[in-house]
Amino acid sequence: MRISSRYTVFFASFAVCAGIAPGAFADETCNSPYMSNLIKGQEDFVHVWTLGEPGVGDGQDKLVTIDANPASKTYGKVLGSVSVGGRGEAHHMGFTDDRKFLWAGGLDDSKIFVFDVGTDPGKPKLVRTIGDLPAKTGYVGPHTFYALPGRMLIGNLSNAKDKGGTTGLALYNNKGDLVSKHDMPTATVGGVKGDGYGYDIAVNPAKNVFLTSSFAGHKNYMRELGDLMKDGEAMKNFGSTMAVWNLKSMQPTQVLSVPGAPLEIRWSLAPGENWAITAAALTSKLWLVKESADGKWVAKDVATIGDPAKIPLPVDISITANGKGLWVNTFMDGMTRYFDLTDPEKPKQTYEKHTGSQVNMISQSWDGRRLYTTSSLLAHWDKKGADNEQFLRAFKWDGKALTPAFEVDFTKEKLGRPHHMKFTAKGASQSLASLANR
């Protein structure tokens, strides 16, 4: 896998955050440390993986491309979309390590679609469909697509046998061939019993570790949210752990107790720091994962998000490039909050804004000046009636307040339900490692 040979990329990212490389970078801070072809300056396009909606346009899942460059005549406008021929609960996507292709998955049909965004980022093309994940691995619900050198590591949510939460990781090469599969831990590892659930992946090459989090199986996430929340037994079937893995051996070394469905994981990118943060959806808590003096990893509840009694439902987070701040979107109350992470042991909320009747994903530019949010969580979890807004909203951030930049109404444009976002630019060609070597 040549993972060790790419450690320099991770250290280079630290250098960029510290200001060693000149210029501002427009790149999501949640990307894999193995990512090359970074964007310098302004992103040109935002790609949105969008759920098909019956009766809205062609009703199919699609990759939507939006012009994000203020200097463009079509700024804030939809440039085009690529439909995939059906509706399978489009959810997340991720770049290959060379940033030339986007892999995007369906949580219901478990298909994986590969889009060429390198040849002409303004006009992506569907070049491959991978449909053998359940047959070859027993897993369903491909969620996280995380680039490794020449590989794509996929975190799944469920299994083909009983559609519950027990699942695993699938490792593919960039050509789309399965390399290996790795079950999520269900045994006791490091003193804590695993629940077998999966969700996000985040790698720290400097420590030869990666973390995984846990959500729920197909039986839960494809169910109407109102009915699910009334079902006491079903509500017990959510993840309550994170796992620590050895990156080289792909074996779990610890299981950490993190109640309440810990979702997105973000490592600090600041030099010399080896901690990560996650948000637990059901308990509205921020959790810090940090290495202790004895070399063991520990998880600690460090902050509360909103009023847990009102179930704000934190669904996505975005860490700043210097590791000093964290954006948190909460779905139910439509709030976007900013937490000061100067002391990650004691995060403090310093700003909030109501950004929609429902808000889900959040992405920021590398320089932190631009913020993007989308509205859809899951087809059966989105709100009903007038509160069922479906949008991408772009904001400018000056360190004090968010101000609107542009908005795309996905219902009006007959596109569907917008979920995950990724950035591209014309002629992006620099890697973190090359920048650090200047």
HUTA-V962810 format. One line per field, one symbol per residue. ss: DSSP state (2 for helix, 1 for strand, 0 for the rest). burial: # if it has 9 or more other ideal C-beta (glycine too) atoms within 8 Angstrom, else .. A space follows every 10 residues. Layout:
ss=???
burial=???
This chain:
ss=0002222222 2222222200 0000100000 0000000101 0000111111 1000000000 0111111000 0000000111 1110000001 1111100000 1111110000 0111110000 0000111111 0022222011 1111111100 1111111110 0000000111 1110000111 1110000110 0110000000 1111222011 1100010222 2000222222 0222200100 1111110000 1111111000 0111111000 0000111111 0000111111 1000001111 1111000222 0001111110 0000111111 0000111111 0002220111 1111000000 0111000001 1111000000 0000222000 1111111000 0111111110 0000001111 1111000001 02222200
burial=..#..##.## ########.. #..######. ########## .######### ###..##.## #########. ....##.##. ####.##### ########## ########.# ########.. ##.###..## ..##..#.## #########. #########. ..######## ####.#.#.. ######..## .#.####### #####...## ########## ###.#..#.. ...##.#### #######..# .#####.#.# ########## ...####### ##.####### #.....#### .##.##.#.. .######### ###.###### ########## #..#..#.#. #...##.### ########.# ########## ##.....### #######... .#.##.##.# #.#.###### #####..#.. ###.##..
